[in-house]
Amino acid sequence: MCLYKTTMKIFYIKSILYIHLFYFLMLHIIISFKILKYQINDFYFFTYFSLFKVKHRNIYIYIIFFLI
């Protein structure tokens, strides 16, 4: 029973991380399409993506850790 609970917990955490990964990938795609469509200036583009990467760096590390 204890083993079952731990495995379920691991699967739950993994599923959450995969959902996050999917969400962030979709967000990146949407943003890139918007930039292509409206041709937003480079300064805004770089500042936005740098903030985005800094904000969600820990989640990316977790995803890499779980994928290995």
Number of C-alpha atoms within 10 A of each C-alpha: 6 7 8 9 10 11 12 12 12 13 12 12 13 16 12 13 19 15 12 16 15 12 12 16 12 12 12 14 12 12 15 13 12 12 15 10 9 8 11 11 9 10 8 11 14 11 11 12 13 11 11 13 13 9 10 12 12 11 15 15 11 12 17 11 9 13 10 5
